[in-house]
Amino acid sequence: MKNPAYFGLDFGTSNSTLSIADGANAHLIALEGAAVTLPSTVFWPDDRSPLSFGRAAMDTYLQGEEGRLLRGLKSTLGSALYAEKTLLGGRMIGFATVIEAFFAHLKTHLDRARADRPLGGIVLGRPVHFHDGDAAADARAEAALAEIARSLGFDHVAFQLEPIAAAMTYEAGISGEELVLIVDIGGGTSDFSILRLSPTRARAADRSGDILATGGVRVGGTDFDRALSLDMVMPTLGYKATTKGGAGLMPNHYFLDLATWHKINALYVPRVAADIKAMRHEIDRPELLDRFARVIAEKSGHALAMRVEAAKIAISDAEAARIMLTDLTGGPNPMATQSAFSDSAAPLLAKIKVTMLDTLSRAGLAPAGIGTVFLTGGAAHMPALRALVADVFKAGHITTGDMLGSVGAGLAHEAQRRFG
């Protein structure tokens, strides 16, 4: 009988990875062409044709196919939204069903990778906190993921904190003992773990004694997208615009929803269109609201969010980048700059810094006590975030790994260690 295959699944807010352990090695599985990352995105067509996933889902949406694009699904776990149903393909369908469909798609790649080897077990990554300060919501989120995994045929399911999984990947490449802070800035959360790592410690079955502290806050890449959108894009659509000759302001919640991935679809209902029509008589600059109305009428909110995300990524390597919106809104193409974005992101970065320092404090350490800071996660390449870390750990060594794959590979190692 062939040896079982062991897997790790990093279900991310923005991107997901799947990994397989093979003896001492673990590697990511290609999920879309040669790409080992799959955007955590589902396109649900109106005509009940097959679902599409990842980049294909986004391409189908952008090509104008009738249906709904769902992204940021991880954010629903443990929340009241997870139990709700939404209109998809003419039917009311729960978010649990959507996530299960995404997992089932991943499992087709998993089955192909294991070939005829038995299914050994899977370890799923999880943030330190799905929801800040809500242990019950955290438990619901983990239970929901476990239930979905078992429904797809996994008898052996376990969880590992995402920053600890990243630490296992980092540990595989060091030659001596290090005291390491793992900083994992994902799409929905920022997580921190302080661990003692070494090749010798890596062989131990129980690593609990090597974990000095963990911490996390619900701030991630999608929150930075939202901040950029609210500061640079939504004002061109009427956000914070005056009404009644300067006596009032436009309601905020429509724009907040348009800037938040998993709330965009809620705007595509007749009630919102009616509200926009009524508000046009009150806003002092109706042309702004006309742009907002166009986005809603043409259901281009996700396309707009993608343009914002693209600009955020672009200004990680350049001082400025245009947010191309004219074809979507009929309005201007705002210029995003690193300096302005740093100002927009400052409240979010402050939360990250507080949580990071709190994690150090609970480990009984000052920044100087950390030998290495290992940055990972899709949002960890942001210059403002890297500057924050460099400022706190002036004497420390800051390094990076595979920004999107470090967690996934560590999870497969963990699956083999637990179930092998």
N, C-alpha and C positions, 0 to 999 in steps of 0.2 A: 504494500500500500504506500502511495506517495505521501510525502510530508504535507501537512496542512499549510495553507496560505494564510498569512496574518496581515491585516490591513489597518491603516489609519485614515480617518476622514476628518478633514478640517473644513467644516461648513461655515463659510464666512459671510459677513454681511454683504460684501462686494464680490468676493471671489472664493471659490472652493478648490481644494486639491484632494486627491486620493493617492495613497501610497501603499506599497506592498513590501513586506520584509522577506528577505531571502538570506537566511543564515545571518552573517555578521553585517550584511548590507541592507539598506532600505532605499528605495527610489520612488519618485513620483511617476504616476501613470499618465500617459497622454490622454487628454479628455476631449480635445477638439482639434482635429488635425494633429500637428506636432506639439500643440500647446498643452502644458501640464496644468495650467490654471483654467478654470471654467467660471466665467461670471455667474454669480448666483441669481440668475434671471430666467424667467419663464414667460414665453408668449403663448397666451391662451386664445386661439382664434374663435371668432364668432360662429363660423360655419361648421364647427365640430371636426375639422380636419386635424391631423396630428399636431401635438404640441411641439414647440421648438425651445431650445435651451441655450444659455450662454450667449456667445457672439451671434450665433444664428438667430436667436430670439430677438436680439436688438436689431439685426439687419432686417428681419421680417417686419418688425414694427416700423422702422424708418422707411421701408419701401411702401408703406401705406396700407398694408394688409389690415382688414377689419378684425379687431380683437383687442385684448388688453395685455400690456406689458407689466409684469410683476417683478419687482426687485426689492432688495432690503428685507427679504422674507424672514431672516433671522431675528429682526427687530420685533416681530410679532410673538415670538416664543415667550410664554409665561405671562403675556399681557391679556387684557380683556379682548383685544382684537383677534387673538388666535382662535377664540371660540366663536367668533362671528362668521357669517357667510356673506359672500359678495357675488354679484352677478357676473358669471363667466360663461360665454357660449350659450346664453339664453337660459342658464340654470343657476340656482343659488348654490354656491360651492364654498366650503370652509377653507381657511388658510392651511389647515392640517392636510387637506387633500392636495393642495398645491405643493407643499413641501415634500409630501410623500411622492408625488410625481417627479420632482427634481431628484430625490434620492433614488427612485427606481431607474432613472436615466443614468445616474452614476453607477448603479449596480451592473448595468450592461457592460460598462467598461471594466468593472471589477471582475466579472465572470470571464471576460475575455482574457484578462491578465492572469487569472489563476488556472485557466485551461481545465485540465481534469484533476487538479489538486483539490482535496477537501477544503471546505470553508472552515478555517480555524477559529477566527474571532476578529473583532474589530474594536478599536479604541477611537472614540470621537473626542475631538477637542472641544473645550468649553472655556468661555472667559471666566475670570475670577468672579465677576458678578455679571449676570445677564441684565439685572436691574439693580441700580444703586440702592442700598439700604432696604431691600425687600427679599428676605430669605425665602419666603413662601413662593414668590414669583420665580426665583432662581430654581427652586425645587420643581415647580411646574414645568419650566422650560426644559430641564434635564430629563424629566419623566416623559415629556412629549417626544423628544429626540430618541430616547430609548425605545419607546413604543413603535415609532416609525421604523427604526432599525430592525427590531424583532419581527415586524410585519413583513419585512423583505427577506426573512430567512436566517437572520443572525441569531444563533442561540447564545452566543457569548458576546456580550456588549459591556463595555466599560468606558469610563471617561477619564481624561487627564486635562489639567489646566493648560491652556495654550502656551503661556510663557514657559512652563516647565518642559513641555514637549520641545519647544525651541531650544531650551538649555541642553536637552539630550543630544540634539543635532550639533550644537556648538561643541559639546564635550567630546564628540567623536574626533575632533580635529586638534585637540590640545595635547601637550606632552607632559605637563606638570599640573600641580594643584593650583586652582585659582578661586578667588571669591568673586562671583560674577553677579551683576545685576542684569537681568533680561528685561528689556523694554520692548514690548510688543504692541505696536500701534496699528490696530486693524481697522476695518471699515466701520465697526460700531462701538468698539471698546478699546481702552488703553489698559494694558495689564502689566504688572511688574512682579518679578520673583527674584529673590536673592538666594543663591545656592553656592555650596562648596562643590566644585567640580574637579575631577581628575580621572585619568585612565583607570586608576585602581578603584576609585569609588564607583565608576561606571559598571563594574562587574558585580556590585552588591545587589541582592534581590530586593532589599528594602532601602529606599533612598529618603525616607521621611526625615531622618536625622540630618540630612544635608540641606534641607529646605529651612532657611532662617526666617523668611517672611514672604507673604504674597499680598498683593493689593491690586485694586482695579477700579476704574471709573468708566461710566458709560459716555465716553467721548471718543470718536473715531473719525475716519476719513469722511464719512457722509455728513458728519457735523461740520467739518471744515468746508465741504461743498456748500452746505446750507448757509454758513456765515458769509461766504463769498457771494452767493446768490442774493442774499438779503441786502448786502451792502452795495453791490455793483449792478445787479440785474433787476430786482424787483422795484426799485425806485423808477425805472424806465417804464414800468407797467402800472404805476399808481400807488405803490407802497409808500406810506407816510405822506401822501399828497393831501393838500388842504381841500376842505369842502365848505360850501355856503359862504364864499367870500372870505375864507380864512378863519371862520368861526369854529370849524371842526376839522377832524382828520378822518381819512378812510379807515374802515375796520381792518385790523391786521390779519385776521385768521385766514382769509383767502390766500394771502401772499405767503404766510407761513406754511400753509399746506402745499402750495405750488413749489416751495423750496425744499420740501421734505419728500424723499423718494417714495416711501410707502404710503403717503397720503395723497399723492397726485390724482390717482384714479377716483377718489371721492369727490373731486371737483367736476367730473364729467356727468353731472346730473341736471335735469331741467331746473331744479330749484336755484342752483348757482347761476345759471344763465339768466333767470328772472331777476335775481338779486343784482346782477351786474347792470341789467337794463334799468332798474330802478335807481341805482347809485349814479348812473351817468348823468342824471338830472341834478345831482348835488355836487359832484366833483368839480373843482375849479378848472381843471385841465382835462376835459373829456377825452382828448386824443390818447392820453396815457391809458385810460381804462379800455379804450377801443383795442389797444394792443393786447391787454390782458384777455379781453373777450375773444380775440382772434386765436390766442393760444388754446383757450378752453374749447372753442367751437371746432377747431381743427385737431384737437386732442394731441397737441404737440408738447405737452408738459414734460414728458420724459426726454424728448429730443432736446428741449431746452436744458434740462438737468445734465444731459450728456455733454453739452457744449460748456457748461460751467465746470464740470469735472475735467474736461480736456484742458481748459484754461488753467485750472489749479495745477495739473500735472506739468503743463508747459512752463509755468513760472517757478517750478522747482529747479529748472536748468537755465532759465532766462530771466532778465530783470522785468520783462513785461510781455504780455500777450493779449491779443484781442479776443473778446468773447463774441463769437460770430452769431448774431441774433436776427439780423434784418430780415432774412427769409422766413423766420418764424413769427416775428412780432410786427414787422414793418417799421420798427424803431431803430435806434442807433446800435452800434457795436461797441460796447464799453471796453475801455482798456484796463485790464487787470495788471497790477504791479506787485512785486514782492513786498515792497514797503507797505502799501495799502492793505494787502492781504494779511500781513503780520499784525496790523492794527485790528483788522476784523477778527482774527483768530486769537487775539490776546486773552479774552476771557476763557476760552477753551484751553489754551496753553497754561493758564494759571491753575485750572483744575487739575491738569496733568501733573504740573509741578508739585502741587499740594499733596496729591496722592503718592507721587514718587518719594517725596521727602517723608511722608507718613510711613511708607513701607520701610524706608531706611531706619526710621526711629524705632519701629516695632522690632527690627532686627538688632537694635542696640548699636547701630553704626552711624558714623558720620560719612559724608561723601568720600573723604580721604581714605576710608577703610575699604573701598571697593577697588579691586584690582583691574577689572574689565567691565565695561558696559557694552552689552551686545544688543544692537538695535535690529529689530525685525518688524515685519508687517508692512502692508502696502502703503501706509501713510508715513512710514518712518523716514522717507527720503525728503520730507519737507524741510527746506532750509531753516525755517523758524523753529521747528521742533529740534533739529540737530543743534542749533545755536543754544537753545535752552539747556539741552543735555550737556553740551560742552561747557557752558557757564557754571553749571552745578558741579560737574566733575572735572575741575580744572587740571588736576594731577593724574586723573585716571586714563586708562587706555580705552578708547572708543572704537569699536569694530562693528562690522555688519556682516550678515550672511545673505542667503537667498531670501529676499524680502517677502516673497509670497510662498516659499516652499519649506522654510525651516521648521514650521510647526508640523506640517504634514508628514515629513520624513521621521520626525521624532515620535509621532503617534504610532507609526508602523513598528518602530523599534519597541515601543511600550507594549503593543499588542502581542508581539512575539515573546516578550519577557513575561507578561502576565499569563498568557494562555499556552505557551509552548512547553 
